[in-house]
Amino acid sequence: MITSRDRKIINFIDQYGFLTIDQAAKLFFGNFKTQYDIARRRLKKILENGGYIRVFKNTETNNMIYVPEDSKLRKVSKHDLLVMDYISDLKTLGVEFEKIEIEKDFNGAIADAFIIFKLGDYRYYHILEIQLRHDYVEINRYNKHLNTILNQTNNTLPKLIIVQNTNHNYSKENKTDMEIIQLDTSLSDIAKTVI
């Protein structure tokens, strides 16, 4: 039997293209002690009901990837997995998502994700940049389109979140009014994005 929470999982996979067990655990079962096991069982149950999702093992990362049944996807890059890991790790902080847009185009400046969420009484706007192959994020492309960005954020400056293992002092090296927060690819210090 498909539950209402299962439907939310199915809708999420349909909307964003894929989900791992760990990501599903954080996004949908975070308040359970055995969240990973519950997520694994629910995804298996959805799979067994047929017509909703299919699964494959990602050769590059060894993850089990759940995708819409009609998806042509056969592999998910580390980059795309890290985008979804960021979103699911945010959820573990207790956030309530209002909007998630993958590959958001700000009139020519394309972010890996644009996320609007609430935590307590505060609303946050995050522009996410994942850098695995490049050494440097070009911040100026966002400055050029700041008016377009501000139209999406109710005139609130977003935080620019840069995830990469190379440490640059972006705030010092670039002229921007946006707060720049760097995280390494483990995302172990994600809590500093909501301080």
N, C-alpha and C positions, 0 to 999 in steps of 0.2 A: 504494500500500500504506500502510495506517495503522500507524504505529509505536507503541511503548509511550509515548513522549513525546507523540505526537499524542493518545493517549487521555487523558493527563493534562490536556492543553490543552482537549480536548472536555469532560471532567468539570468543569474549572474554569469554563468558559463556561456549562455547564448549571447549576452551583451558584450562580454569582454574576451571571449574566444577560448579561454582555457582556465584550468584551476588544478593545483596539486592538492594532495591530501592535507599537507601541512598548512597551506593557504586556506583551505576550506575550514580546517579546525580553528584557525585564528579568527576568520571572518564570521563563522556561524555557530561555533561551539565554544567560544572563549570562556564562558562561565562554567564549564564542566571540567572536573578534575582530569578526566580521561578524554580530553577533547580530540586528540589524534585518533584514538580507537573508534570513537563515535563517528567522526567524520569519515573514516575509512569504511565503516559499516554502512553508513547512509549512502555514500557514493556507490558502494557495491549494490545496495538495494535499488537505487535509481537505475543503475546499469542493468540489473536483472529484470526490471520492469519493461525495458526495451522502449525504443522510440525517442529517447531523450538525449542520451549521451553515449559516447564510446570512449575507450581508454587506450593509450599506447605508452610504451616505455620510451622516454626520451634518451637516445643513445649518448648525447653529449653530457647529460647531467645525471642520468640514472633515475630520474623522477618518473613516477606514474603521472601522466598528463590526461586530464579529463577534458574533453572537447564536445561541442554539439555533435549529435549523431551524423549530421550531413556535412560536417567540416572536412575540408581537404587537408588540414594540417597534419603533418607527420613528424614535425620536429619543432621545438620551441627554443629560441636562443637563450643564452645565459642573460643577455641584456633584458629580454622581455620577461623572463622569470624574475629578475631583480626588480623590475617595475612593479610586478604583482606582489612580490615579497614586501616591498615598501608599503604598499596599500594594506596588506594583511597585518604587517607589524604595527602600522598606525592604529589599526582596530584594537590591538591588544592594550593600547593606552586608554581605551574607553571612549574613543571618538565616535560621533554619529555622522556618517557621510551624508552630505547634501548633493554633491556632484562629483563624479569621477569621469574625466575625459582623457582617454589614451591618445597620444600623438596629437595634442591640441595645437591647432594652427592659430597663432596670434597675428594674422595678416602677414605671414611670411616668416615669422619666428616660430618654429615648431618645437614644442616642449615634449618630452617623453610622456608626461602626464600633467594634468591640471586638476587639482583636488581642492574641493571646498568641504569643510567639515566643522562641526561644533564640538567643543570640549568644555563642559560646564556652561558658563554664560558667554563664552567667547567663540567667535567665528574665525576660522583660519583659512587662508588662501595659500596653497603651496604650488609652486611650479617646480617640477621634478626633472632633473637632468642626470642620467646615468652615463658614466664614461668608463668603458672597459678597454677600448682600443685607442682612444685619443688621449693625449696628455693634457689638453687644455680646453676648457669650456669657453666659448666666445660669448661673453656677457653682453657686449655691446649690441648684439642683435635684439636683445630684449629692451634695451634702452631706446632703440630706434622705434619700437612699437609700444612704448609705455602707455600711450593714450588708449590704444586698443585693449591692452591688458587691464587698465584701470576701469574701462567700461564693463569688464567681466567681473570686477572685484568690488563694485560699489565704491570706487575711488579709494580703496584701501590698498596700500602697497603690499604685494604678496611677499612671502619668503621664497627665495630661490634655494632649493635644496639640491646640492651637488653630491652625488654618490660616486666615489672613485677612491682607489687606493693610493694615488699620487696626491700629496698634500701641497696645494698652492695657497697663497694668501690672496684670494680673489678680491676681498674687500679692499686691500691695499693696492692691488695691481689694476683695479678697474674703478671707474667713476660711475657709481650707481647709487640710487637711493634705496634700493631693495636690500633687505637683510639677506646675506648669503651664509648658508649653513652647510658645512661639509661633513659628510659621513663616510666611513669606510664601507666596503661592500658587505661586511658582516652585519651591518645595520645595528650593531650592539649599542650604539649611543643615540638611537632614534628619539629618545625622550627629550633631547635638547631641541628638537624641532618645535616643541609646543611650550617652551618656557618663555 
